């Protein structure tokens, strides 16, 4: 089918909770996606941070196909090899002790909230259940993770929400101490706020919060749904901060294109999460885990060296472009602030027409390229951006 027919079918039958571009993509290879007419697009979105190895990476494709032909699903009532192997690799790579697998970032964050509250109930009894998150945070679109999200724009029309969530201005340590009335059980933060504008947290603030939480047995939960799995140049963004949280959540880039989420936790937190405390029908699906294993096995030292080199190259190039006033984020999680003469949404649309796929976050352009990008890919993207920004 051509793009026009695909778009019409989409408009007729799909619930349009997304403002889609008028673009129908049918296949991809590496860094490049193709529409129904064969036009190529250099992808600097990776499916909003999901396609960590780009489109149809050979090792990933082979692993997924082999597992799909062996055992596609059996449920968590039984042990499977991909599930156990992935759990071991994740715990060894992150220094955490246990992992629960779900299907998405929102589900991972739901699991983290439940585990934190269960830990608090077990140790301190009922009533110590307040969860603090940061203003401009984003943690998902289920009711609990919307309640945890510190942006009013996502709350409109969907209340009432689960109770006992409070929002702290990022960088304001005094706001944390003021919110701690004895009922606080956890602080949840993104070390780089993605939907909040691609803003990295100040290291001194993060360490002050971590120290405060540790001294009071308040759990520190780091949402690495977007920052994790190599996106910032280390496997976890926590490594940039020298941070060891009680709970870490992962999703997006972990599956390399298949739906998977993970809640990693310390032994102390895991001790309270016994049989019946949580579950997920599709969690730990063998095919998804096989894809995730291919992602982890591809991300060796040389791979990460390239991520950091390409991030430095990209950030240097962006800072030199016309109308760019700031470049934010960490690694290959990039925010681009433009001057008042350029609007991010309009630049995004113009880039798409020119064959470059980019994202927006609030007033900024957002780049989340596949982590396999080359020096030539960066130069090609910079050239398109330069041409778009120079036009009246």
N, C-alpha and C positions, 0 to 999 in steps of 0.2 A: 504494500500500500504506500501511496505517496504521503507527504507530510500533511497536506490539506485534509485528506480523508482520516488520517490518524487523529488530527487535532479535533475534527468535528465529532468523531466517535468519543473522544475523551470528554469533550464539552457536554455531550448528551448523557453519558452514563456515570462519569466520575463525580463524586462529591468534591466540590472545589473549595477545600479548606486551604489550598495553596494558590497563590497568584502565579500560575505557570507562565513561562516564556512561550511564545508561539514557535516552539522548536521541538521537533520530534526526532529523538536520537534512537538509532536502531542497532548500532554496534560500536565497539571500541577496541583499541589496541594500544597498550602502553599509555602514553600521555595524550592520545588523540581519540576523540569521539567523532562519529559520522552520523549525519542526518539521513533521512530516507532518500534524498537525492544524491547522496555521496559527498556532500560538502564536509570538509574536515574542520574540527574545532580543537584547539589546544586547550586542554582542561586544567585550569588552576582552581578547581573546586573539590575534586576527588569525591563527588557525591556528598558534599558537606563533611569532608574529613573522613570518609569511609574507605574509599579505594586506596588504601595505603600503598599498595604495590601497583597502582594504576589499573588499567583495564586488562583483564584476562591474562595476568602474569602466568607464564608457562608452569612454574612450580605450583602455584596456587590452583590453577585449572586442573592439573594432573591429580593433585591431592583430593580435591573436591569430587572429581569424576570417579576416582578409584573408590572413595568411601561411599558415594551414592550407589555404586554397583555392588557394594558389600553389605552395608547395613545403614539404611537411611534414618531410622528412628526405632526406639524400643521403650522409651520413657525412663524416668529416674528410679524406677523400681529395680533396675538392673545396672550392673557395672559395664561400661564400654571402654575400650582402649583409648580412643581419641580424647574422651572426657578426662580420664585419669592422667594421661600424658600431658595434656594442656594445663591441667591444674598444677602438676609438678613443675612444669617449666615457668609458669607465671609466678608461683611462690618463690622459686629459686631466683628468678630475675628481679623480683621486687623486694624480697626480704620479708614478705608477709607469710602467714602460717596456713590459712585456709581460704578457699574460694567457693562462692556460690555462683552458678551460671544461670543467667536469664536470657532475655531476647533483645534488650534495648538499653539505652542509657537511662531512660525514665524508670524502667523496671529495676535497674541496678541501684538507682538512688532510692527507690521505694524500699528495697532490701536493706540498704544502709540505714535508713531512718528506723526501720523496724528493729534491726540489730542493735542500734544505739539505745533505743528505748527499752528493749529487753534487758540489755546489760544493766541499765540504770534501775529497772524494777527489781532485778535479781539482787542487786547490791544495796539499794536504798529504799525499796518499797514503792508503792504507788505515789504519784504526784510529782515526781522529778522527771518531767517529760518534755520540757521546752527545748526547741531546736532553734538555734540562731543561724541565720544565713546572711549574705551580704546584699546590700542595695545594688541593683543592676545585675544580679545573678540570674542564671537560668539553669534549672535542674530537671525540666521535663514538663509534659502536658497532661499527666494524670492528675487527679484532684490533689493528692498529697504532694506531688512534686511541683504542681502549680502553687500550692500553699507555701512551699519552700522557695519558690522563685521570687526574688525581690524586685519585680517589675510590675507595676499596676496595670500596664497595658495588656498583660496576659491574663489578668484576673477578671476583667470586665465580663459580666453576664454569666459567670460560671459558679458563683457562690451559692450556698455557704460552703466554706472550705473546712477541712480538718483544722482543729485548733492547736494552739501552743507553738506557733512559729513567730519569730521576731526577726526584723531586718536591721542590720547594722551598717552604717556607712563605712565603706572600705577605707582602711587607713586610720580610723578613729578608734583607738584602743579604749578610750574612756567610755565609749558607747557599749563596749562589751562588759566592762565592769558594772556599768549601770543596769544592764539587762540581766545580770546574774543575781537573781533574787533567791537563790537556793533551789530553784526548780529547773535549772539549766542542765540538760544531759549531753548536749552535743553542739559543736560549731561545725557548720558545713561551708566549705569555700572552694571556688575555682581559683587556681593560681594565675590563670589568665582568663578573664571573663570574655567568652566568645560572643554570644548574642548581646552582651552588654557593651560592645564596642572594641573588642580585642585589646583589653587593658590588663597588663600584668600587675600583680600585687607587689607592693613594696616589701622587700625582704625583712627589714627591721620590724615592720608591722606583723608579718607572718610569724616571725620567731617569737615576738611578744605574745601573740595569741596562743601559739603552741606551748610556750612555757606556762602561761596562765592556766590553760586547760590541764596540762600534766599535773600541776600542783594541786588541782581540785578534783581530779578524776572526772573531768568533763571530756568526752571523746572528741577527738579531732578527725573529721571526715573530709577528705579531699576528693572532689569531683574531678576526675581525670577523663571523663567521657570524651572530651575533645582534645585535651592536652596530652593524653597518654599515648603509648605505643609509638614512640619515636617522633611525634609531631613537633616537639620543641627542641629536638636535638639530643635529648637523653630519653631513655625508655619511658620514664615518668618525669613530669615537670617537677615533682618533689625533689628530684636529684639536683636541680638548679639551686634549690633552697636549703639543701642538706636536711630535709625534713623526713621524719618517720611518723606518719599518721597512724591512728588506730584502725581506720577503715579507708580504703581507696576504691573508687568505682571506675570501671572501664567500659567502653562499648566502641562505637564508630569504627576506628581503624583496626580494631582487634580482629574482626572477621574478614577483613580484606574485601568486603562486598556482601557478605552474608550476615543476617541478623544475630548478634550475640552481645550480651552484656555480662559483666562480672563484678561481683562484690568481693574484694579481698579484705581480710581482717586478721587481727592478731589472735593468738590462741585464747587470750583472756576474753575477747569479744565473742569468739566462736563458741566458747564453752556453753553459752546460754542458748544457742540456736540448735536445739535438738530436733528429733523427728516430730513432724507436724507443725513446727514453728514457722516454716516458710515453704514455698514450693513453686514450680513452674512446669507445666506440661512439656513444653519444648525446650526447657533449659538444659544445656549440655548436649544438645542435638549432635550426633556424631559427625554429620556432614559439616555443620557450622564449626565444630571443633577442629575438624581436619583442615578447613580453610585457615583457621586461626593459627594452627600449628605451622602451616606453610609460611604465614606472615612472620611468626617469631623466628623460625629457622632461617629465613632470608635476612633478618636484621642482625647481621654480624657487625664486627667493629668497622670493617671497610664501608659497609652500608651506612652506618651512623656517621662516619667521617664525611661521606658525600652529602648527607643531610645538612651537616653543619657548614660545609663549604658552600653549598648552593644557597643556604639561608643567608650567609654573609654576602655572597654575590648579589642576591636578589635585593637585600636591604640597601646595599650601596647604590645599586642602580635605581631603585625607587626614590631614594632621597635626592637624587640628581634630576628627577623628572620635573617638568613645569607644573605648577599649581599644586605640588605636593608640599604640605607644611609639616607633616610629622609621619613617622613610621613606627607603629607600636607592635606589641605582642612579644613572642619568643620563638626563635627558630623559624620553622615553616608554618607558623600560625601568625599571619601578618595582617595588620590593620593599616590603612592608608588614609590619613586625614587630608582633605583637599581644601583649598581656599574657597572663599565665598562665591567665586565665579563658576565653580563646578559643583554639580550635585552628584552624589555617589550613584544614585539610581540611574541617572541619565548616562553616566560614564559606563556603568555596567552594561546597559542596553547597547551602547555604541560599540563596546568591546565584543559583545556577542555577534553583532553584525560583521565585525572585522575578523571573526574567527577565534576569539579568545573568551573562554568561560571564566567569569569571576563572580564573587558574591558581594553582598553588602552586610554591614552590621551597624545599625543606627545611622549616623552621618558618614560612616567610613566605608570605603571599599574593603573587602576582606578576601584574602588569598589563602587557600588551603590546598596547595598542589599535591599530587601524589608524591610520595617520598622517594620515588625512583628518578626524579627529574635530573636532567643533565645540564651542563653549562650552556649548551646550545638552546635547550628549552627555556632557560631563564632569559637568555638574550632575545629569543623570539618573542616572549611575553612582554619584555621591556620595550621592544620596538613597537609592538601594537599599542601598548599603553601610551607611549610617547606620541605616536601619531594621533591617537584619539584625543589626548589632552591638549595637543597643539591646535586642534581645529576649533574654529569659532562656534 
